[in-house]
Amino acid sequence: MSIITTFEHQNLTKQNFINQQDFDWLIEQNFDGFHIERKHKEWQIKISHYIGVIGLPSGCQLEILPKISQTDNSNITDTRQWLQQMLQDIWQTLTPKILPNLSNQQILMVDKKLPLNQWLIHQFWQLFQTYQPNQNYQTHEQNQPFLQGKLLIKQQLQYNAHQPHKFFHQTEQFIHDTACNRLVKTTLQTVIVKFNVITLPAIWQNIPTLLPNQYQTFFHQANQELQALPQIIGQQNSRLIEFCYIILTLQQAIGQGQTHSPTLLINMQFAFEKWIGFKIRQMFDNAEIVEQKSQHLTIDGRLAIKPDIWLKDKNSVKVIDIKWKNIKSVNDISLADMYQLMTYANEFGADEAWLIVPTMDKNLEKQPIVLANEKPTKFWLVAFDVIIGKFI
């Protein structure tokens, strides 16, 4: 399986693809975060702040990695490792907020040196090995010259008074056409098996797949089915069901292409904010922490501000703004970002205000932001080392 690796904010042309028809197919899709441009007499695809993987019709995979790895000249293996660690930490938050999480367990630990698409496939198969397909009873009524199951007296008298050699009977049999199994089968067929020649077990052959507009409904039904199972089996199965639902709902291809491609596209600003939130909660485990805490600016409430993180412990109140930007020193902070941080600090009466940015430079330390006119709030530029997943 060939992998084409690129980065956020890069431009792709036909020359970047092994099979140029993949570029033609990709340009027809309506992916979030992709923009089509015409430059130097050729079409180009501009990738914005999304990372992930896209399966192309030829069987190649387009892997999109974070821009910070390109600017800091990091090797691809290191990038895949920290990116997959981030996804492991924030996986639960990728489930749409309108639906409840089925479990509080993180995805499994696997070799983080793998390309993103292979890492996801390994995740699926590890969860699939412990999945127990659930089944329902289905009732069948038949009128045949032999008796099988339960004889239905009323129907027998109604239909067979003139043909006593027949028996109107009812049978029950297990079927595997359940919401849980259909979500798993859809993921198998559209994401996993498509680019891996694998013969599915017989139990999966006749289970129908779902259309994208059915995912939400069947996820709700799957949740109800899991609650009806014994607790241990329900919790065990829920990990795969949640994984499948996230993978399916993050497939953002809506276009003219006929190939249903395995696609995982994640807004990197959103993902980084969630990762920092996860780490902040670990760092301040006894503090009161609110993400996106709202504060009205006008009396009618029409204008409000929401810092990424508001934190209150026994010693102080902190407001935190998180930027997925290449900021290496206080001099790199834009005026708009500084205005935003100062507004948060003023409106929430914060003792400290942090601007958190990513880095792969181990020498980049926490820096004070010294204002010309002294304020009651202490301002800091805080670097988060994405490779080790810690604040410097």
C-alpha positions in Angstrom: 0.0 0.0 0.0 1.6 3.3 -1.1 1.4 6.3 1.2 1.7 9.9 0.0 2.6 12.1 3.0 1.9 15.8 3.1 1.3 18.5 5.7 -1.3 21.1 6.7 -1.3 24.2 4.6 0.5 22.6 1.7 -0.7 22.8 -2.0 -1.2 19.5 -3.9 -0.9 19.2 -7.6 -1.2 16.2 -10.0 2.6 15.8 -9.8 2.3 14.8 -6.1 0.3 11.7 -6.9 1.5 8.3 -8.2 -1.8 7.9 -10.0 -2.9 11.3 -11.3 -6.5 10.1 -11.5 -6.4 10.2 -7.7 -5.9 13.9 -7.9 -8.9 14.2 -10.3 -11.1 12.2 -7.9 -9.9 14.2 -4.9 -10.6 17.5 -6.5 -14.2 16.5 -7.0 -14.8 15.8 -3.3 -16.1 18.3 -0.9 -13.8 17.7 2.0 -13.8 20.1 4.9 -10.6 22.1 5.0 -9.8 21.6 1.3 -9.8 24.6 -1.1 -9.3 24.4 -4.9 -7.1 27.1 -6.5 -5.9 27.8 -10.0 -2.2 28.8 -10.0 0.4 28.7 -12.7 -2.1 27.4 -15.2 -2.9 24.3 -13.1 -5.3 23.2 -10.5 -4.1 22.9 -6.9 -5.7 21.7 -3.7 -4.9 23.8 -0.7 -5.1 21.9 2.6 -6.0 24.0 5.6 -5.8 23.1 9.3 -6.8 19.4 9.0 -4.8 16.3 9.6 -5.7 12.7 8.9 -5.7 10.1 6.2 -7.7 9.7 3.0 -8.0 6.5 1.0 -7.7 7.2 -2.7 -9.4 5.1 -5.5 -6.1 3.6 -6.7 -5.5 2.1 -3.2 -2.9 4.7 -2.2 -3.3 6.6 1.1 -2.9 10.3 1.4 -1.6 11.0 4.9 -1.8 14.6 6.2 0.5 15.4 9.1 0.7 18.6 11.3 2.5 21.6 9.9 4.7 22.0 13.0 6.6 18.9 11.9 7.5 20.5 8.6 8.6 23.8 10.1 10.7 22.2 12.8 12.3 19.6 10.4 11.1 16.7 12.5 11.2 13.2 11.1 8.0 11.6 10.1 8.3 8.7 12.6 8.4 11.1 15.6 5.5 13.0 14.2 3.4 9.9 13.8 4.2 8.8 17.4 3.1 12.1 19.1 0.1 12.5 16.8 -1.2 9.1 17.6 -0.6 9.7 21.3 -2.7 12.8 21.0 -5.5 10.9 19.3 -5.3 8.3 22.0 -5.7 10.9 24.7 -8.5 12.8 23.1 -10.4 10.0 21.3 -13.5 10.3 23.5 -13.9 14.0 22.6 -14.1 13.2 18.9 -17.6 11.7 19.5 -20.2 14.3 18.5 -21.3 16.1 21.7 -25.0 15.5 20.9 -24.5 11.8 21.7 -23.4 10.2 24.9 -20.1 8.3 25.1 -20.7 4.6 25.4 -17.6 4.1 27.5 -14.9 6.1 29.2 -12.1 3.9 28.0 -9.3 5.1 25.7 -8.3 3.3 22.5 -5.7 0.7 22.7 -1.9 1.1 22.8 -0.4 -0.1 19.5 2.9 0.6 17.7 2.9 4.3 17.1 5.5 4.1 14.4 2.9 3.1 11.9 1.4 5.5 9.4 -1.9 6.8 10.6 -4.1 4.7 8.3 -2.4 1.4 9.4 -2.5 2.5 13.1 -6.3 3.0 12.8 -6.7 -0.5 11.1 -4.7 -2.1 13.9 -6.9 -0.3 16.4 -10.0 -1.8 14.8 -8.7 -5.4 14.6 -7.6 -5.4 18.2 -11.0 -4.3 19.3 -12.7 -6.6 16.9 -11.0 -9.7 18.4 -12.8 -9.2 21.7 -16.2 -8.1 20.1 -19.1 -10.6 20.6 -21.7 -10.0 17.9 -25.1 -9.5 19.5 -28.2 -11.2 18.1 -31.9 -10.9 18.2 -34.8 -13.3 18.0 -36.9 -13.1 14.8 -40.3 -14.8 14.6 -41.4 -16.6 11.4 -44.9 -18.0 10.8 -45.2 -20.7 8.1 -47.9 -23.1 6.8 -46.1 -26.3 5.8 -46.7 -30.1 5.6 -44.6 -30.6 8.7 -44.6 -29.2 12.2 -41.7 -27.2 13.4 -41.8 -25.1 16.5 -45.1 -23.9 18.0 -48.4 -24.9 16.5 -50.7 -21.8 16.2 -54.2 -23.2 16.9 -56.2 -20.2 15.8 -54.5 -20.0 12.4 -54.5 -23.8 12.0 -58.3 -23.9 12.3 -58.7 -20.8 10.1 -56.4 -21.9 7.2 -56.1 -25.7 7.5 -59.6 -27.0 8.2 -59.7 -28.3 4.6 -56.1 -29.5 4.5 -55.2 -31.4 7.7 -51.9 -32.5 6.2 -50.5 -28.9 6.8 -49.5 -27.3 10.0 -49.5 -23.5 10.7 -46.6 -23.1 13.0 -44.3 -20.4 14.4 -40.5 -20.7 14.7 -37.9 -18.4 16.3 -34.3 -18.0 15.2 -31.4 -15.8 16.1 -30.5 -13.2 13.5 -27.4 -10.9 13.6 -29.1 -8.0 11.8 -28.7 -5.7 14.8 -27.7 -2.0 15.1 -24.3 -2.9 16.7 -23.4 -5.4 14.1 -24.5 -3.2 11.2 -22.2 -0.4 12.5 -19.3 -2.9 12.7 -20.1 -4.3 9.2 -20.2 -0.9 7.7 -16.9 0.0 9.1 -15.4 -3.3 8.0 -16.7 -2.9 4.5 -16.1 0.8 3.9 -12.9 1.5 5.9 -11.0 -1.7 6.8 -11.5 -4.5 4.3 -11.7 -2.3 1.3 -8.0 -2.0 1.0 -7.2 -5.3 2.6 -8.1 -8.5 0.8 -9.7 -10.4 3.7 -12.5 -12.9 3.7 -15.1 -11.9 6.3 -16.3 -14.6 8.7 -19.6 -16.2 7.6 -21.6 -14.5 10.3 -20.9 -11.1 8.7 -21.7 -12.0 5.1 -25.5 -11.3 5.2 -25.5 -8.4 7.6 -26.5 -5.2 5.6 -24.4 -2.0 5.8 -25.6 1.5 6.6 -25.9 4.7 4.6 -24.3 7.8 6.1 -27.7 9.3 7.0 -28.4 6.2 9.2 -25.3 6.4 11.4 -26.7 8.6 14.1 -30.0 6.6 14.4 -28.3 3.3 14.5 -25.7 4.5 17.0 -28.6 5.4 19.4 -30.1 1.9 18.8 -26.7 0.3 19.4 -26.5 2.1 22.7 -29.8 0.6 23.8 -28.7 -2.9 22.6 -25.5 -2.6 24.6 -27.4 -1.7 27.8 -29.5 -4.8 27.4 -26.4 -7.1 27.3 -24.6 -8.4 30.4 -22.5 -5.6 31.8 -19.1 -7.1 31.0 -20.0 -7.9 27.4 -21.7 -4.5 26.9 -18.7 -2.6 28.1 -16.4 -4.8 26.0 -18.5 -4.4 22.9 -19.0 -0.6 23.4 -15.3 0.1 22.8 -15.6 -1.2 19.2 -19.0 0.4 18.6 -17.8 3.8 19.7 -14.6 3.4 17.6 -16.7 2.5 14.5 -19.1 5.4 15.0 -16.2 7.9 15.3 -14.5 6.6 12.2 -17.7 6.6 10.2 -18.9 10.1 11.3 -15.5 11.6 10.6 -15.7 10.5 7.0 -16.3 14.0 5.6 -16.3 13.2 1.8 -19.4 14.6 0.2 -19.0 14.9 -3.5 -19.3 13.3 -6.9 -16.8 10.5 -6.5 -18.2 7.0 -6.6 -15.5 5.5 -4.4 -16.4 5.3 -0.8 -13.0 6.0 0.7 -11.8 5.5 4.3 -11.3 9.0 5.5 -10.3 10.5 8.8 -10.0 14.3 8.9 -9.6 16.1 12.2 -9.5 19.9 12.8 -6.0 20.3 14.3 -6.9 23.4 16.2 -9.8 21.6 17.8 -7.7 18.5 18.5 -4.8 20.5 20.1 -7.2 22.4 22.3 -8.7 19.1 23.5 -5.3 17.7 24.1 -4.2 20.7 26.2 -7.5 20.4 28.1 -6.7 16.8 28.8 -3.2 17.6 30.0 -4.3 20.6 32.1 -6.8 18.3 34.0 -3.9 15.9 34.7 -1.7 18.8 35.9 -4.3 20.5 38.1 -6.3 17.4 39.3 -7.8 19.2 42.3 -8.8 22.5 40.6 -12.1 23.6 39.2 -11.7 23.6 35.4 -14.2 24.8 32.8 -13.6 24.7 29.1 -15.2 27.4 27.0 -16.6 29.2 30.1 -18.9 32.0 28.9 -18.8 35.6 30.2 -21.2 38.3 29.0 -19.7 41.5 27.7 -22.9 43.4 27.3 -25.9 43.6 29.6 -28.2 42.1 27.0 -25.9 39.1 26.7 -25.6 39.4 22.9 -21.8 39.7 23.2 -19.9 37.1 25.2 -16.3 35.8 25.5 -15.2 32.2 26.1 -11.6 31.4 27.0 -10.5 28.0 26.0 -9.9 27.1 29.7 -10.9 28.8 32.9 -9.1 27.3 36.0 -9.6 28.0 39.7 -7.6 26.4 42.4 -7.1 27.4 46.0 -4.4 29.9 45.1 -5.5 31.7 41.9 -7.7 32.0 38.9 -6.1 31.3 35.5 -7.5 31.9 32.0 -5.9 30.0 29.2 -6.0 30.6 25.5 -4.7 27.9 23.2 -3.3 28.6 19.7 -2.2 26.1 17.1 0.4 28.5 15.8 4.1 28.6 15.3 5.0 31.1 18.1 8.5 30.8 19.4 8.9 34.0 21.4 6.8 36.9 22.8 7.7 38.9 19.7 5.8 36.4 17.5 2.5 37.0 19.3 0.0 38.9 17.1 -1.7 42.0 18.4 -5.1 40.3 18.0 -4.1 37.3 20.1 -2.7 39.6 22.8 -5.9 41.7 22.9 -7.9 38.5 23.2 -5.8 37.3 26.2 -6.0 40.6 27.9 -9.7 40.7 27.5 -10.1 37.3 29.1 -7.8 38.3 32.0 -9.7 41.5 32.6 -13.3 40.1 32.4 -12.6 37.1 34.5 -10.4 38.9 37.1 -7.6 36.4 36.5 -4.4 36.2 38.5 -2.6 34.6 35.5 -3.2 34.4 31.8 -1.5 31.8 29.7 -1.1 31.7 25.9 -0.3 28.0 25.2 1.4 27.2 21.9 2.9 23.9 20.4 6.6 23.3 20.0 9.1 20.6 19.1 12.0 22.7 20.5 13.0 21.4 23.9 14.9 24.7 24.5 11.7 26.8 24.3 10.8 27.7 27.9 7.9 29.4 29.6 8.3 33.1 29.0 6.7 36.1 30.8 4.9 38.6 28.7 5.9 42.0 30.2 3.5 44.8 29.5 4.4 48.5 29.3 1.6 49.3 31.7 1.6 47.0 34.6 -1.6 44.9 35.1 -2.8 42.9 38.1 -2.6 39.8 35.9 0.6 38.0 35.1 0.8 37.0 31.5 2.8 34.0 30.2 3.7 32.4 26.9 3.7 28.7 27.7 5.2 26.1 25.3 3.8 22.6 25.1 6.3 20.0 23.8 4.2 17.8 21.5 6.8 15.1 21.3 6.8 14.3 25.0 3.3 15.6 25.6 4.3 17.9 28.4 4.6 21.6 29.3 8.2 22.9 29.2 
